[in-house]
Amino acid sequence: MLGVVYGRRRLGKTYLLSALAEQTGGFTFEATQDTESMTLGRLGRELAAHMGAPAPLHFDDWGEAIDALLRLGSNRPTTVVLDEFPY
């Protein structure tokens, strides 16, 4: 299932979605205005920490990253929040 939340800035969307992910044991990633490789590297580090992996994950492209995020829900429904997705 996919949900999209959008709206004006400073209304609490990030707070709401972060609280949802925290309460459900999900994963939240907030994008920043970095290069693609820097963003994928940070996602790999943060996702590995969330999963308890001993080393950061490496993604060559967004296809690999999205596949890894989708695998989080392979055993049970899992909330995944990609905040500031245009970045």
Wavefront OBJ file of the C-alpha trace (Angstrom):
o trace
v 0.000 0.000 0.000
v 1.276 3.463 -0.802
v 0.192 6.699 0.777
v 1.235 10.163 -0.301
v 1.051 13.134 2.037
v 1.604 16.595 0.670
v 0.705 20.107 1.621
v 2.050 23.482 2.570
v 5.218 23.696 4.608
v 5.253 23.948 8.403
v 1.967 22.131 9.079
v 3.360 19.107 10.970
v 3.473 16.472 8.227
v 6.983 15.354 9.181
v 6.079 15.169 12.863
v 2.936 13.141 12.146
v 4.671 10.673 9.832
v 7.718 10.285 12.093
v 5.430 9.522 15.042
v 3.555 6.944 12.950
v 6.785 5.220 11.915
v 8.094 5.241 15.484
v 4.895 3.780 16.925
v 4.747 1.015 14.303
v 8.451 0.119 14.300
v 8.828 1.581 10.830
v 11.619 3.462 9.117
v 11.862 7.180 8.388
v 14.320 8.827 6.019
v 14.454 12.575 5.560
v 16.062 13.639 2.311
v 18.222 16.710 2.067
v 19.577 18.669 -0.867
v 22.677 16.513 -1.384
v 23.983 14.745 -4.442
v 22.313 11.472 -5.359
v 25.333 9.423 -4.239
v 25.488 11.251 -0.897
v 21.769 10.707 -0.296
v 21.974 7.019 -1.221
v 24.991 6.619 1.068
v 23.168 8.204 3.988
v 20.096 6.073 3.290
v 22.300 2.958 3.309
v 23.794 3.909 6.677
v 20.463 4.788 8.257
v 18.672 1.715 6.906
v 21.480 -0.575 8.080
v 21.274 0.949 11.566
v 17.491 0.472 11.583
v 17.898 -3.179 10.591
v 20.749 -3.816 13.028
v 23.103 -4.683 10.173
v 26.805 -4.754 11.053
v 27.808 -2.530 8.117
v 26.187 0.158 5.966
v 24.223 -0.938 2.930
v 25.416 0.207 -0.490
v 23.004 1.243 -3.227
v 24.140 1.974 -6.784
v 20.842 3.630 -7.679
v 17.360 4.423 -6.416
v 15.969 1.175 -7.850
v 18.161 -0.828 -5.469
v 17.291 1.466 -2.583
v 13.538 1.182 -3.146
v 13.830 -2.610 -3.453
v 15.589 -2.720 -0.067
v 12.911 -0.502 1.490
v 10.168 -2.744 0.103
v 11.875 -5.820 1.603
v 11.348 -4.288 5.052
v 7.740 -5.390 4.686
v 8.474 -8.981 3.663
v 7.569 -10.439 7.083
v 4.904 -7.967 8.202
v 3.415 -4.685 7.040
v 5.991 -1.971 7.723
v 5.677 1.794 7.644
v 8.340 3.470 5.507
v 8.426 7.258 5.363
v 10.439 9.074 2.696
v 10.247 12.688 3.750
v 11.083 15.517 1.341
v 10.992 13.016 -1.506
v 11.707 15.545 -4.302
v 15.232 15.938 -2.873
l 1 2 3 4 5 6 7 8 9 10 11 12 13 14 15 16 17 18 19 20 21 22 23 24 25 26 27 28 29 30 31 32 33 34 35 36 37 38 39 40 41 42 43 44 45 46 47 48 49 50 51 52 53 54 55 56 57 58 59 60 61 62 63 64 65 66 67 68 69 70 71 72 73 74 75 76 77 78 79 80 81 82 83 84 85 86 87
